[in-house]
Amino acid sequence: MRPEHPPGTIPLLERQAASEALKVVLVPHPSNDPNDPLNWNNWRKAFNYLLVLAATLASFTGIMIQPVLWPQMVEDMKMPITAFQHGQSANLAGLATGCALFVPLTIKYGRRSTYIASVAVMAAGCWWTARRTSYAEVILTSIIIGWAGAINETVVQMTIADLYFIHQRGRANAFYQLAVVAGGFLTPVAAGAQATAHGWRWCYYTLGITQTILAIVFLFGYEETKYNRVSNGLPDLQSSVQLDGVKTSLDQDQDLKEGQTDVQSEPGLAVSITEAEIPAPNTYWQRMRFVTTTPESLWRLFIAPVSVLFLPHVLFTAIQYSSSICWLVLYSATSPIIFSAPPYLFTASGLGNLLLGPLVGTIIGSAYAGILSDRLVVWLAKRNHGVFEPEMRLHLLLPVYFAMGGGLIIFGVTAAHGLHWIYPSIGGALFGFGFSAMGDITFTMVIDIYYELTAEAFVGVTFVRNAISIAMPFTVSPWLKNMGMANMFIVIGCLCFGIGMAYVPLLIYGKRIRTALGPRYYKLVEKRRFY
């Protein structure tokens, strides 16, 4: 791509020569190599991505079920609830540092080894958690589970970029968000019921068994999705984009018929090895190799996230996601305090059931952002002479932030006044809707713009998210005591909406920013590739 072309701006639609129908340009451009993950058939992609989603669900379950179990842990281990809040902060510290430490290794040595190690360590952490008896073990097991889950968000985004084209990523991210929120809101319901019937330790025994089985399945079933497109003679996403002809051809007739869109690769850009010998498909053992090494400089991979983080679109996503996680941590940490006391007096099972509201909201939010955003960008590209701009996805964010901020206020105010639990659940559902949709939209936008630096971008996003969240569990008790439940969540809701409105200037000026900083991005890509 020429330097004046901003990263992420691509021709998404082209008119077919023989008809009025439009075709969706496949970006990244697939090769003819059967080992290219973009060329895998649907069942093969689905199986590997399903394993990733299972690991995501299990990882977030291990992280998120603890607040539901705190009342039983307090009684069983004879510790104050603040000890487990400290454990939650230790977990967030593990998430923040683990991502920065382990993702560079994933970039250089492949996704498969990282997933296997992550699931295996998570299994060990769950087995140990089920047996812990001291404060030191609370902190250590929380850090280990944090380290094991640290790579999840970033490596999943890398996997989505490996497997799916640009017009499919919103839906892929929607399934990822569903797995995240199922681990955050659905499995705690089951954990609460199991804890009530058999005690909190059996929740972690069950999770340890599940993670152990999952580690074995990953070892023998998960394929490497890392594919070096440049070394295989393929144009990369940014260098292969030509915009001028696309705009001209679509300017000739803007009265395009709805629904006449099919999916093909761009002629002349499905460049690959068509003129050379097509490689044979890898054997099973080749697909199961533990590492896939490329020649990037490892030390540059460790420092690159610092530079990428300060690209405005990445920084915007980091701020939005980290603030949302702060609200989620406060929501999760206050629930057992408020709802285990009068007038609610919920057991562990009741605390788990309280998460059904956010679960319903997140399912709706994933459908809203995943399905609608992919369709919206095609429609908007059609109106924009066939050219896709990543900020097009941001048009969906206004109702998202209204729902998040309003949901938090409804939750806090109704719970503070002791209203029927259905009202706080409605607030939780609205928050869940916004949380899920926001993550899907902003994550997909970052992949769309900085495809070649996806990992570095999400290392920064995840580090900021967890680093900021570390302090949240420490603030819950004093904030709740000094301000009260209602006022506390009114402030949180207003902060949520105010921070969210930062999307407006990005929507207006985003392309100008990408154009101005495009040379910086391409320089970072070249440094990663050749040094």
C-alpha positions in Angstrom: 0.0 0.0 0.0 1.3 3.5 -0.7 2.1 5.5 2.4 -0.8 7.9 1.9 -3.3 5.1 2.1 -4.3 4.6 5.7 -4.0 1.0 7.2 -7.4 -0.7 7.2 -8.9 1.2 4.3 -9.5 -1.5 1.7 -11.8 -2.3 -1.3 -14.4 -4.6 0.1 -16.8 -4.7 -2.9 -16.3 -4.9 -6.6 -18.7 -5.0 -9.5 -18.7 -8.2 -11.6 -18.0 -7.7 -15.3 -21.0 -9.8 -16.5 -23.7 -8.7 -14.1 -24.8 -6.0 -11.7 -24.1 -8.1 -8.7 -21.3 -7.1 -6.3 -18.7 -9.4 -4.9 -17.1 -9.2 -1.5 -13.3 -9.1 -1.9 -11.6 -11.6 0.3 -9.2 -9.9 2.6 -6.6 -11.3 3.5 -6.2 -12.7 0.1 -6.1 -16.5 0.2 -3.4 -18.6 -1.5 -3.8 -21.9 -3.3 -1.9 -23.6 -0.6 -4.1 -26.3 1.1 -2.2 -25.7 4.3 -3.2 -22.0 4.5 -5.8 -21.8 7.3 -7.9 -19.4 5.2 -8.4 -22.3 2.7 -9.5 -24.8 5.3 -13.0 -26.1 4.8 -15.7 -24.9 7.2 -15.8 -28.0 9.4 -12.0 -27.9 9.9 -12.1 -24.2 10.9 -15.1 -24.8 13.1 -13.5 -27.7 15.0 -10.3 -25.8 15.7 -12.2 -22.6 16.7 -14.6 -24.6 18.8 -11.6 -25.9 20.8 -10.4 -22.3 21.2 -13.9 -21.3 22.5 -13.9 -24.2 24.9 -10.6 -23.1 26.3 -11.9 -19.6 26.6 -15.0 -20.7 28.4 -13.0 -22.9 30.8 -10.4 -20.1 31.4 -13.0 -17.4 32.2 -14.9 -19.9 34.4 -11.8 -20.4 36.5 -11.3 -16.7 36.9 -15.0 -15.6 37.4 -16.6 -18.2 39.7 -14.7 -17.2 42.8 -17.0 -14.3 43.9 -19.9 -16.7 43.9 -18.0 -19.0 46.2 -16.6 -16.4 48.6 -19.3 -16.9 51.3 -18.5 -20.6 51.5 -14.7 -19.9 51.3 -14.9 -17.4 54.2 -16.7 -20.0 56.4 -14.6 -23.0 55.3 -11.1 -21.3 55.4 -11.8 -19.0 58.3 -10.6 -15.9 56.4 -12.2 -12.5 55.9 -13.6 -11.7 52.5 -10.8 -9.2 52.0 -8.4 -12.1 51.7 -10.3 -13.3 48.6 -10.5 -9.8 47.2 -6.7 -9.7 47.5 -6.7 -13.0 45.6 -8.8 -11.5 42.9 -6.3 -8.6 42.5 -3.4 -11.2 42.4 -5.3 -13.0 39.6 -5.6 -9.7 37.6 -1.9 -9.1 38.2 -1.2 -12.6 36.7 -3.4 -11.8 33.7 -1.6 -8.5 33.1 2.0 -9.8 33.4 1.4 -13.2 31.8 0.1 -11.6 28.6 3.2 -9.4 28.2 5.5 -12.4 28.9 3.9 -15.2 26.9 2.3 -13.7 23.8 5.7 -12.8 22.1 6.5 -16.5 22.4 3.2 -17.2 20.7 4.1 -14.9 17.8 7.5 -16.5 17.3 6.7 -20.2 18.0 3.1 -20.6 17.1 -0.4 -20.8 18.7 -0.6 -24.5 19.3 2.1 -24.8 21.9 0.7 -21.8 23.8 -2.8 -23.1 23.9 -1.6 -26.5 25.2 0.6 -25.0 27.9 -2.2 -22.6 28.9 -4.8 -25.3 29.3 -2.4 -27.6 31.1 -1.3 -24.9 33.6 -4.9 -23.9 34.2 -5.8 -27.5 35.0 -3.0 -27.6 37.5 -4.1 -24.3 39.0 -7.7 -25.6 39.4 -6.5 -28.8 41.1 -4.4 -26.8 43.5 -7.2 -24.3 44.2 -9.5 -27.2 45.2 -7.0 -28.2 47.9 -5.9 -24.8 49.1 -6.1 -24.0 52.9 -4.0 -20.9 53.5 -3.8 -17.2 52.5 -0.5 -17.8 50.7 -2.2 -20.5 48.6 -5.0 -18.1 47.8 -2.6 -15.6 46.3 -0.4 -18.2 44.6 -3.2 -20.1 42.9 -4.8 -16.9 41.8 -1.6 -15.8 40.2 -1.1 -19.2 38.4 -4.7 -19.2 37.1 -4.1 -15.6 36.0 -0.9 -16.6 34.1 -2.7 -19.5 32.5 -5.6 -17.4 31.3 -3.5 -14.4 30.3 -2.9 -15.4 26.7 -6.5 -16.2 26.0 -7.8 -12.9 24.8 -4.8 -12.0 22.7 -4.1 -15.4 21.1 -7.8 -15.8 20.3 -7.7 -12.6 18.4 -4.7 -13.9 16.5 -6.5 -17.1 15.7 -9.5 -15.2 14.4 -7.1 -13.2 12.1 -5.5 -16.5 11.0 -8.8 -18.2 10.1 -11.3 -15.6 9.0 -11.7 -13.0 6.3 -12.4 -9.4 7.2 -16.2 -9.7 6.5 -16.4 -12.7 8.8 -14.5 -11.5 11.9 -17.4 -9.8 13.5 -19.3 -13.0 13.7 -16.2 -14.9 14.9 -15.7 -12.4 17.6 -19.3 -12.7 18.6 -18.8 -16.4 19.3 -15.7 -15.5 21.3 -17.6 -12.9 23.3 -20.3 -15.5 24.0 -17.7 -17.9 25.4 -16.3 -15.1 27.5 -19.7 -14.2 29.0 -20.7 -17.8 29.4 -17.6 -18.2 31.5 -18.4 -15.0 33.4 -22.2 -15.4 33.8 -23.4 -18.9 32.9 -20.9 -21.3 34.6 -21.0 -19.4 37.9 -24.7 -20.3 38.0 -23.8 -24.0 37.8 -21.0 -23.4 40.2 -23.3 -21.8 42.7 -25.7 -24.8 42.5 -22.9 -27.3 42.8 -21.4 -25.4 45.8 -24.7 -25.5 47.6 -25.1 -29.2 47.0 -21.4 -30.4 47.4 -19.3 -27.5 48.7 -17.1 -25.0 46.9 -14.1 -27.3 46.5 -16.0 -29.6 44.1 -16.4 -26.7 41.7 -12.7 -26.6 41.2 -12.4 -30.4 41.1 -14.9 -30.4 38.3 -13.0 -27.6 36.5 -9.7 -29.4 37.0 -11.2 -32.6 35.4 -12.6 -30.6 32.5 -9.3 -28.7 31.9 -7.3 -31.9 32.0 -9.5 -33.5 29.3 -9.4 -30.3 27.3 -5.5 -30.3 27.4 -5.5 -33.9 26.0 -7.9 -33.0 23.2 -5.7 -29.9 22.4 -2.6 -32.1 22.4 -4.0 -34.5 19.8 -6.6 -32.4 17.9 -5.7 -28.8 17.7 -3.9 -27.7 14.5 -1.5 -24.8 14.2 -3.1 -21.8 12.5 0.0 -19.7 12.2 0.8 -19.2 8.5 3.6 -17.0 7.2 1.9 -15.3 4.2 4.9 -13.2 3.1 7.4 -16.1 3.1 5.0 -18.1 1.0 4.9 -15.6 -1.8 1.7 -13.9 -0.8 1.0 -10.2 -0.6 0.2 -9.0 2.9 -3.0 -7.3 3.7 -1.8 -3.8 3.5 0.7 -3.9 0.6 -1.8 -5.5 -1.8 -4.6 -3.0 -1.6 -5.4 -0.8 -4.6 -8.2 1.7 -4.1 -8.4 3.9 -7.2 -9.9 1.5 -9.7 -12.5 0.2 -7.2 -13.8 3.7 -6.5 -14.0 4.5 -10.2 -15.9 1.4 -11.2 -18.5 1.8 -8.5 -18.9 5.5 -9.2 -20.3 4.6 -12.6 -23.5 3.3 -11.0 -24.4 3.9 -7.4 -27.9 2.5 -7.7 -26.9 -1.0 -6.6 -29.4 -3.7 -6.1 -29.7 -5.0 -2.6 -29.0 -8.6 -1.9 -26.8 -9.1 -5.0 -23.6 -9.8 -3.2 -21.5 -12.9 -3.4 -18.1 -13.7 -2.1 -15.0 -14.1 -4.2 -11.3 -13.2 -4.0 -10.2 -10.1 -5.8 -8.9 -10.8 -9.3 -5.2 -10.3 -9.6 -4.8 -10.4 -5.9 -5.4 -14.0 -5.1 -1.7 -14.1 -5.9 0.0 -17.1 -4.5 1.8 -20.1 -5.9 -0.5 -20.6 -8.9 2.5 -20.6 -11.2 4.5 -22.9 -9.0 3.9 -26.3 -7.6 1.1 -26.4 -5.1 2.4 -28.0 -1.8 0.9 -31.2 -0.7 -1.4 -31.1 2.3 0.5 -31.6 5.6 0.3 -35.0 7.2 -1.3 -35.4 10.6 2.0 -35.3 12.5 3.1 -32.2 10.5 -0.2 -30.5 11.5 0.4 -31.5 15.2 4.0 -30.2 15.4 4.5 -28.4 18.7 6.2 -25.3 17.5 6.1 -23.3 14.2 9.1 -20.9 14.2 9.5 -17.7 12.2 12.6 -15.5 12.2 11.2 -12.4 14.1 13.5 -10.9 16.7 12.2 -12.1 20.1 13.4 -9.0 22.0 11.6 -6.8 19.5 8.4 -8.8 20.0 8.7 -8.0 23.7 9.0 -4.3 23.2 6.7 -3.8 20.2 3.4 -3.7 22.2 4.6 -0.5 23.9 4.8 1.3 20.5 1.6 -0.3 19.1 -0.4 0.6 22.3 -0.1 4.3 21.6 -1.7 4.1 18.2 -5.0 5.9 18.9 -7.4 3.1 17.8 -5.5 0.6 20.0 -5.4 3.0 22.9 -9.1 3.8 22.5 -9.9 0.0 22.6 -7.6 -0.4 25.7 -9.4 2.4 27.6 -12.9 1.2 26.7 -12.2 -2.4 27.5 -10.2 -1.8 30.7 -12.9 0.6 32.0 -15.6 -2.0 31.2 -13.7 -4.7 33.1 -13.4 -2.3 36.0 -17.2 -2.0 36.1 -17.5 -5.8 35.7 -15.1 -6.4 38.6 -17.1 -4.0 40.8 -20.4 -5.6 39.8 -19.0 -9.1 40.6 -17.4 -8.0 43.9 -20.4 -6.1 45.3 -23.0 -8.8 44.4 -21.9 -11.3 47.1 -21.7 -8.5 49.7 -25.2 -7.1 49.0 -27.1 -10.2 48.1 -25.8 -12.5 50.8 -27.0 -9.9 53.4 -30.6 -8.9 54.3 -33.1 -8.5 52.8 -31.9 -10.9 50.1 -29.9 -13.6 52.1 -28.9 -15.4 48.9 -27.0 -18.7 49.1 -24.2 -19.6 46.7 -26.9 -21.0 44.3 -28.9 -17.7 44.5 -25.8 -15.6 43.8 -25.1 -17.8 40.8 -28.7 -17.4 39.5 -28.4 -13.7 39.8 -26.0 -13.8 36.8 -28.7 -15.1 34.5 -29.7 -11.5 33.7 -26.3 -10.5 32.4 -26.0 -13.8 30.5 -29.2 -13.0 28.6 -27.9 -9.5 27.8 -24.6 -10.7 26.6 -26.2 -13.2 24.2 -28.3 -10.4 22.7 -25.2 -8.1 22.6 -23.1 -10.7 20.8 -25.8 -11.2 18.2 -26.2 -7.4 17.8 -22.5 -6.7 17.4 -21.5 -9.8 15.6 -24.1 -10.3 13.0 -25.2 -6.7 12.5 -21.7 -5.2 12.3 -20.6 -7.6 9.5 -23.7 -6.7 7.5 -23.4 -3.0 8.4 -19.9 -2.7 7.0 -20.9 -4.3 3.7 -23.9 -2.0 3.4 -21.8 1.1 4.3 -19.0 0.0 2.0 -21.6 -0.2 -0.8 -22.5 3.4 -0.1 -18.8 4.4 0.0 -18.0 3.3 -3.5 -17.1 -0.2 -2.3 -14.4 1.0 0.1 -14.4 -0.3 3.7 -13.3 1.9 6.6 -12.8 0.2 10.0 -14.6 3.0 11.8 -17.8 2.0 10.1 -18.3 -0.5 12.9 -18.4 2.3 15.5 -21.8 3.5 14.3 -23.3 0.7 16.5 -21.8 2.0 19.8 -24.3 4.7 20.9 -27.0 2.3 22.2 -24.3 0.1 23.6 -23.0 2.8 26.0 -26.6 3.9 26.9 -27.3 0.3 27.9 -24.1 -0.2 29.9 -24.3 3.0 31.9 -28.1 2.8 32.4 -27.8 -0.9 33.4 -25.2 -0.2 36.1 -27.4 2.6 37.6 -30.5 0.4 37.6 -28.6 -2.5 39.2 -27.1 -0.3 42.0 -30.2 1.8 42.8 -32.7 -1.1 42.8 -30.4 -3.3 44.9 -29.7 -0.5 47.4 -33.5 -0.1 47.9 -34.0 -3.8 48.4 -36.3 -4.2 45.4 -37.2 -7.6 44.0 -34.1 -9.3 42.6 -35.6 -9.2 39.0 -34.9 -5.4 38.9 -31.1 -5.7 39.6 -31.1 -8.6 37.1 -32.6 -6.3 34.4 -29.8 -3.8 35.1 -27.3 -6.6 34.8 -28.8 -7.7 31.5 -28.4 -4.2 30.0 -24.9 -4.0 31.3 -24.2 -7.5 29.8 -25.6 -6.4 26.4 -23.3 -3.4 26.3 -20.2 -5.2 27.6 -20.4 -8.0 25.0 -21.3 -5.7 22.1 -18.5 -3.2 23.0 -15.9 -5.9 23.1 -16.9 -7.4 19.8 -17.0 -4.1 17.9 -13.8 -2.6 19.2 -11.8 -5.8 19.0 -12.8 -6.4 15.5 -12.0 -2.8 14.5 -8.4 -3.2 15.8 -7.9 -6.5 13.8 -9.3 -4.8 10.7 -6.8 -1.9 11.0 -3.7 -3.5 12.4 -4.0 -7.0 11.0 -0.2 -7.7 10.9 0.3 -6.5 14.5 -2.8 -8.0 16.0 -0.9 -9.8 18.8 1.1 -6.7 19.8 -2.0 -4.6 19.8 -3.9 -7.0 22.1 -0.9 -7.5 24.4 -1.2 -3.7 25.1 -5.0 -3.8 25.4 -4.9 -6.8 27.8 -2.1 -5.4 29.9 -3.8 -2.0 30.4 -7.1 -3.7 31.1 -5.7 -5.9 33.9 -3.3 -3.4 35.3 -6.1 -0.9 35.9 -8.4 -3.6 37.2 -5.9 -4.8 39.9 -6.9 -2.0 42.2 -10.7 -2.5 41.9 -11.2 -5.2 44.4 -9.4 -3.1 47.1 -11.8 -0.2 46.4 -15.1 -2.1 46.8 -15.5 -2.2 50.6 -14.4 1.4 51.4 -16.3 2.9 48.4 -19.4 1.0 49.3 -19.1 2.0 52.9 -18.5 5.7 52.3 -20.9 6.3 49.4 -23.5 3.7 49.6 -24.6 1.2 46.9 -27.0 3.6 45.0 -24.6 6.6 44.7 -21.6 4.3 44.0 -23.3 2.8 40.9 -24.8 6.2 39.8 -21.2 7.4 39.6 -20.0 4.2 37.9 -22.8 4.4 35.3 -22.0 8.1 34.5 -18.3 7.3 34.2 -19.1 4.4 31.9 -21.2 6.5 29.5 -18.8 9.5 29.6 -15.7 7.3 28.7 -17.7 5.5 26.0 -18.5 8.8 24.2 -14.8 8.9 23.2 -15.9 6.9 20.2 -17.5 10.0 18.6 -14.2 11.9 17.8 -12.7 8.6 16.6 -15.6 8.0 14.3 -15.2 11.6 12.9 -11.4 11.8 12.8 -10.3 8.2 12.7 -9.4 8.0 9.0 -7.3 11.2 9.3 -5.5 9.7 12.3 -4.8 6.5 10.4 -3.5 8.4 7.4 -1.2 10.5 9.5 0.2 7.6 11.5 0.2 5.1 8.6 4.0 5.4 7.9 4.6 4.7 11.6 2.5 1.5 11.4 4.2 0.2 8.3 7.6 0.9 9.9 6.6 -1.2 12.9 5.5 -4.0 10.5 8.8 -3.9 8.7 10.8 -4.0 11.9 8.9 -7.0 13.1 9.3 -8.8 9.8 13.0 -8.3 9.1 14.8 -7.7 12.4 
